[in-house]
Amino acid sequence: MSDRSQPGLAIDCAEVVELLTDYLEGALEEPVRAEIEAHLALCEGCDTYLAQMRSTIEALGHVPVESLTEQARTELLTAFHDVHVRREPLA
C-alpha cells in the first residue's frame, strides 16, 4: 500500500496524463503543478510520456485553426470538451 500523502503519490498516472496538456501550458494551480512534478520525478513511465508529448509539440509546432476541416475542428472541440467535463479536481 502506498502512502498517498507523500509528494508525487497523491496523484496517479491516469490523472497525470489527463493534466499534462494544462501542465505544459502553465495552466495549473501551484499545488497541482508541484504534485505532477513530484510524480514525474518518481514515475519513469509518466516522465517518458511527458518527453514524448514535448517532442510531438516541437515536431508539429502550431497547427492554425483555419487549416482544419470543419469536421476535424468539431471533433477536436468535442474531444477537448469531453475531457474537461470528465476531469475532477484533486483532493
C-alpha positions in Angstrom: 0.0 0.0 0.0 1.5 3.4 -1.0 1.4 6.5 1.2 -0.7 8.9 -0.9 0.4 11.8 1.4 4.0 11.5 0.0 4.6 14.1 -2.7 4.0 12.5 -6.1 1.8 9.8 -4.8 -1.4 11.8 -4.2 -1.9 11.7 -8.0 -2.0 8.6 -10.2 -0.7 8.1 -13.7 -4.1 8.4 -15.3 -4.6 11.8 -13.6 -1.1 13.0 -14.7 -1.9 12.0 -18.3 -5.1 14.0 -18.2 -3.4 17.1 -16.8 -0.3 17.1 -18.9 -1.6 19.5 -21.5 -2.6 22.0 -18.9 0.8 21.4 -17.2 2.7 22.2 -20.4 0.6 25.3 -20.9 1.2 26.6 -17.4 -2.5 26.5 -16.7 -2.4 24.6 -13.4 -2.5 26.0 -9.9 0.7 25.6 -7.9 -0.2 22.7 -5.7 -1.3 20.6 -8.7 1.7 21.6 -10.7 4.0 20.6 -7.8 2.3 17.3 -7.3 2.7 16.5 -11.0 6.4 17.4 -10.9 6.9 15.2 -7.8 5.1 12.3 -9.6 7.2 12.8 -12.7 10.3 12.5 -10.6 9.1 9.2 -9.2 7.5 7.7 -12.3 9.6 6.8 -15.3 6.6 6.0 -17.4 4.9 9.4 -16.9 8.2 11.2 -17.4 8.7 9.4 -20.7 5.2 10.2 -21.8 5.8 13.9 -21.0 9.1 13.8 -23.1 7.1 12.2 -26.0 4.5 15.0 -25.7 7.1 17.7 -25.8 8.8 16.0 -28.8 5.5 15.9 -30.6 4.7 19.5 -29.9 8.2 20.5 -31.0 7.9 18.4 -34.2 4.4 19.6 -35.2 4.6 23.2 -34.0 1.4 25.1 -34.3 -1.5 24.0 -36.4 -3.6 27.0 -37.5 -7.3 26.5 -36.7 -8.2 27.8 -40.2 -6.2 24.9 -41.7 -8.6 22.3 -40.1 -11.6 21.0 -41.9 -14.9 21.8 -40.2 -15.3 18.1 -39.3 -11.8 18.0 -37.7 -12.4 21.2 -35.8 -15.8 19.9 -34.5 -14.3 16.5 -33.5 -11.3 18.2 -31.6 -13.6 20.6 -29.8 -15.9 17.7 -28.8 -12.9 15.7 -27.6 -11.5 18.6 -25.5 -14.9 19.3 -24.1 -15.4 15.7 -23.1 -12.0 15.5 -21.3 -12.7 18.8 -19.5 -16.2 17.5 -18.3 -14.7 14.2 -17.0 -11.8 15.9 -15.2 -12.3 16.1 -11.4 -10.2 18.3 -9.2 -7.5 16.8 -7.0 -8.5 16.4 -3.3 
